[in-house]
Amino acid sequence: MTTPRILLIVSGGIAAYKSLELVRLLKRDGMRVRAVLTKGGAEFVTPLSLGALTEDHVYSDMFDLKDEREIGHIQLSRQADLVVVCPASADIIAKMAAGIADDLATTILLATDKPVLAIPAMNVRMWEHAATRRNIRQLAADGVTIMEPDEGDMACGEWGKGRLPDPEAIAGEIRRMLSGGAAGDVITMPPARLLSDASGPLSGKHVLVTAGPTHEPIDPVRYIANRSSGKQGYAIAAAAAQAGARVTLISGPVELPTPRGVTRIDVQTAREMLAAVEDALPADAAVLVAAVADWRVERQAGQKLKKDGSGAPAPLPLTENPDILATLAISAQRPRLLVGFAAETEHVIDHAKAKLARKGCDLIVANDVSGDVMGGSHNRVHLVSAGSVESWDETSKENVAARLVDYIANRLAN
């Protein structure tokens, strides 16, 4: 498989420093990154820092004869699978919308025949200005994919929408766009979307997703848990939102940003998760990805448990936690499509078949977690339904999520 090639255009703005972290994440995922630095961008990050991370020359001068002879703006615009503008300032967005080509970056954007992803970052008033809104609509009509900025505190001291999204979220969107075709191929993308596709295959549907671990307290400082990172569940919630669904994500304790367009409810324990799931019903589909602790201690200690010097372990009588999947399967508000996950370390498919029959759900997505799946970026899953097993090759968790959401949309449509 050809290494995915990203051409990263860094324009001016305080958020430009986050482009360095984005490069690191893309390189970690095995992508080749070339960088173009605008004059404004160079006020915030240096060619040296970008070049060190990309391990390549950083391009900035339209009229550098050596670059034009050996690379050229046309070659740069074509020798990539995806062009990413991060951050996309109000200035470069306006130039893109108007078709202005007055420096290397804007000339590349006008000359490229590849998909373009723009990640705006600017002051909230600039983002809300009628001219910027008009330019964003024009870019969307032109086929540019746009990630809507986050909301929060600004470097200027104001608060509102305009912050650059988390680099992890941007890297996830890049992986999603690249999954539209084999790496190295010319990828044809649909028109740009803002957060979700209102006419997507899950438009009008409510999808409920659980993700992450649960923490079952032993005493005020200790708890029973597992190594679930929540990445697969969060990727599924994001993919469902992008497909047009109204998504409720019920999450155990994880350190992940909330996917855009998703309503997130944070819980700690299995009993809290069950209560939140029941409160979120009705739903058209429920995808229970969370790695819920099977047991909890019967009584949480009010104070930190201490060694008594005898060498004997602390008495920790355990009791079973509620089975959220089985409870939902017999609920009067059972979703039309109920999907469970099975994290196994041996006999993966056999255990998944048994779980399917025992839980009463429609589909089990099984995976082998004996390696580094928990906390990792890739997964290999088996879809186990009544009389059918479909095994997928190992791929990124975002790709698994996208395929699973397509599966869910097809099942709900039929």
N, C-alpha and C positions, 0 to 999 in steps of 0.2 A: 504494500500500500504506500502511495506517495505521501511524503510528509506534508501536512496542511501548511499553507503559506499565507501569512497575514501581513498586510501592509498597514502599519499603524501611523496615522497622522495625528500629531500632538499639536493642538493650537493653544493660544494664550489663555491664561486664567489660573487662579490659585490651585485649582483641582488638577493641574498638569502633573503635580508630583505623584498622583495616584497612578499615572500611566506606567511608572516604573514598577509598581507592584503588579499591574496587569501583565506586563512583559514577563515578569517572573512566573506568574501563574500559567501563562500560555506556553512558555518554554518547558515548564514542569509537565504539561500535558503533551509534550512531544511536537509542538508546532514550531515552525520557523517564522521569526518575526523580523521584518525590516521596518525601520522607523523613518518618518519624514517629520522634521521639526520646523514649525513656522517661526517667523521672526518674533511673534508674541510669545510662543511657547518657549523659546530660548531664554526669555526673561525669567522663567520659573524652573526649568530643568536644563541641564547642560548636554551638549552632544556627547561629552565624555561618559556621563552616567548612562545615557541611553545606549551608546555604543557598547559599553562594557556588558550590559545586560543582554542586548540582542546579539552580541558577538558578530557585529556587522557594521559597516559604514553607516553613519547617520546622514541623510540627505536633507539639504535645506536650500541650496542655491540653484535657482532655475537656470542661471547662465554660467555655471561651472562647466567649462569646456570639457574637462576630463570626464565628468559624470555624464554630460550629454553625449559624448562620443562612445563611452563604454556602457552606459546604462540608458540614460535618456528618460524623459518623463513618460513617453509612450510605453517603453519597456517596463518601467516601474508600475504603470497602471495596469499592465496585462499580466505581469509575472506574479500574480497573487490569486488566491482563491477567494479572498474576502478583504475588502478595504474597510478599515475601522477608523473613525474620527473620534478620538477620546483624549481630552475633552473636546466637545464641539462648542465653541464660543458663539455668542450671538452674532459676531462678525462673520465667522466662517459659514454659519448657517444661512445668513443673508446672502452671502456670495454664492453659495451652492444653489440656493433657490433662484437666484437671478442669472445663473450661468456665467458668472464672472470668473476669469482665469488670469489673475494678475500676480501670481507667485507659483512656486513649484507645487504646493499642496492643492490649490484650487485648479491648477491646470491638470494635475493627475485626476482629480475628481471629475472633471469635465471629459477627460479622455478615456476613463476606464469603462470596460464592458463587463465588469464583475459586480457582484452584489456589494452594497455599501451599507454599513451600520454606523449610525451617528448617535453619540451619547452626549446630549446637551448638559452643560453646567454653566450657571450664570446667576446673577442676582435675581431674586424673586420678582422684582418689578420688571426687569428685562424679560424674564420668562413669560410674564403675564401680559406684556405689551402687545397691542394689536398687531404690530408689524411682525413680531416674532411668531405669534400664533398663525399669521398668514403665511409666513415662510415655512413653518412646520407643516401646514396643510399642503403647501406646494411640494415639499420634499416627499411627503407621503404619496401624493398623486404621481410623483415621478418614479416611485418604486424604491425609495430609500427606507430602510428599516430604522425606526427611532425608538430608543429606550427613554421612557419618560423619567425625568429626574426625581430624586428623592426629596422628601420634605424634612426640614430641620433647621438648626442654627447655621447661619452664614458666616463666612470669614469677616464680612463687613459689619457684623453685629445684628443684622436683621434675621427674621425667622420666616420660613416658608418653603415653597417648592423651588428647586433650582440646584440642589446639591447633587454632585456626581454619585451615581449608585455605587455600592460596594464593589470593588474589583472582582470578588468571587462571583457576584451576580452577573457582571459584565462577561466574565470568562464563560459562565454557563450559557449566556445568550449566544456567544460566539460558537460554542460547541453545538448548540441547537441549530444554528444556521448552517454550519458545516455538515451536519448530518443530513441535510437535504440532498446530498449526492456524495459519491465516492470522493475521498480526498484527492485533490489534484484535478478533478474534472471541473468543467464550467458548470456552476450551480445556478439554476434558474429559481429565483425566489418569488413568492407572491408579493403583491403590494405591501408596503409597510403597514405596521399596526402599532397602535399605542396601547400598551399593556395587554389587551386581549382582543380577540376577534369576535365582535358582536354577532357576526353571522357564521361563526365557527360551528363545528359539528356538535359541540356541547352547549350551544347557545340556549338559554332558557332552562338549563338543568342545574340542580344543586348537587355538588359532589362534596362528600365528607371524607377527609383524610386524617388519619392519626399517624404520628411520627415520633421518632426518638425513643429514649428509654423512659422508665419510671424510676423514681427514687422512693424507696420504702424505708422510713426512718427506724433506726434501732435505738438511738438515743439522740440528744441534741446535736451531736457532731458526726454520727456515722449513719450510713444507710446501705441497703441492698440495691444493687443496680447492675447494669451490663454495659458493654462497650458500644452500644448503638450511637452513631453520630447524628442520625436524623436526615442524612443527605438524600437517601432514596425517597423517603416520604416527602421531603421538601421539593425535590425535583418533580414528583408526581403532582403535587399541589400546583406548582408553577405551570406545568404542562397543561393541566386541566383548565387553569385560568386563561392561558393563552388560547385554548380551544373554545373560549367563550362561556365557560361554566361560572356559576357563582360558587366559590370554594370556601369551605370552612375547614381550617387546619387546626387540629387539636394536638398540641405539642408538649411532649415531656421536656425536661431541662436539656437544652442544646445551645450551642453558640453559633447560630446561623441567622442571617437576616431574613425577615419575612418576605416571601415572594410577592412581587407587585400584583395588585388586584386580588389578594387573598386575605380573608379575615382569619386572624390567628388567635387562638385561645390557649394560654399557657396553664399547664397543670403539673403536679409533682408526682402524685401517687396513682396507682391503678384505679382505686375507687373514685378519685377525682376525675380521671379520664373517662370512666364509664358514665359518671353523672354528666360530664360535658358532652359526650356523644349523644346521650339520650335527650339532652336539652336542645341539641342542634337538629334533631329530626323534625320534620320528614326530610328525606334526601332521595334523589333518584339513584345515586350510587354511593357506596361507602367502600373506601379502600383502607383497610386497617393494616398499616405498615409498622406501627409502633411495636417495639420489643418490650412488651409489658412483663414486669417481674412476676413469676409464677407464685411466689410466696412473699409474705410479710411476717414480721414478728407479731405474736398475739397481743403483746402490750409494749408500747414504746416506753423506754426508761425515761424518767423525768430528769435525771442527771446523767452525766457521762459515766459509763460503766468503767470500773477500775479493776486492775488485777488485784487478787487477794493474796498473792504469794504462794498459793498452793500448786500452781501449775495447771489447774483445771480450767477449761474454757468457761466463759460466761454462759449461763443457761439462756438459750435463745429458742424457746418453743415457737415453731412456725405454723402458720395457717395459710390456706390457699387464698389467692386473690380472686376476685370475680373474673370470669371468662367473658371478655367484652365481645368477641366474635360470636360465640355461642349464644350469648344473651341477645345480641342484635338479630340473630337468625330466627329467633322465636318471638320477636317483638311484634306487637300489633302494627307498628310503624316500620316494619322491615323494609329497607330499600329494595327497589326493583332488582338491583345488581349488587351483590355482596361479595367483596374480594378480600381474602385474607392472605397473609404472608407467613411462610414457614422458614425459619432460620434453622438449618440442620448442619450436623457435622459428619453424618454418615447415613447411608441408605436414603438419600435425599428424596427421591421420587416415591419410594415405598411409604416413607413417613408422611409425605404430602398427601398421598391417596387416602391414608388412614385419617389424617386430619380433616380432609374434605368431607368424608363420611361422618366423622364424629361431630364436626362443628355445624353442619347444615348450611354451608355457604355455597356460592355458585362457582367460585374459582379460588384456587390456591396458587400463589406465586412462590415457588420454592427456590431457595438458593443455599449453597454450601458456604458456611461462614467459618470453616476451619482455617482458612487463610487470613488475608487482610481485608476481607470485604467490609467488615464493620470498621468504619472510619476511612475506608478507601474511596477512590473515585470511580471504580469500575465494578461491574457485577455480571454474573452469568446466572440466568434464571430459567426455570421450567414452569410453564403454565399448565396446571393440572386441573382439569374439569371432568365431569362425569363421562367416562369412556374415552378420554382424550388426554394426551400429553404432548405439549409443544415445547421443544427446547430451543432456546436462543443462544447464539454465540456471545461470548464475553464482549461487553462494550461499556461505554460510559454510563453512569447512572442517569444522566440526562437523556441518553438515547433509549434506555430501558423505559424511562418515564414516558417519552413521546410515543413509543410503540404501544405501551400499555394503555395510554389515553386513547389512541386510535382504536384499540381493541374494545375498550369500554364504550366508545361512541358507537361502534358498529353493533355491539350487543344491545345497547339501549334503542338504537334505531330499528332493530329487528325483534 
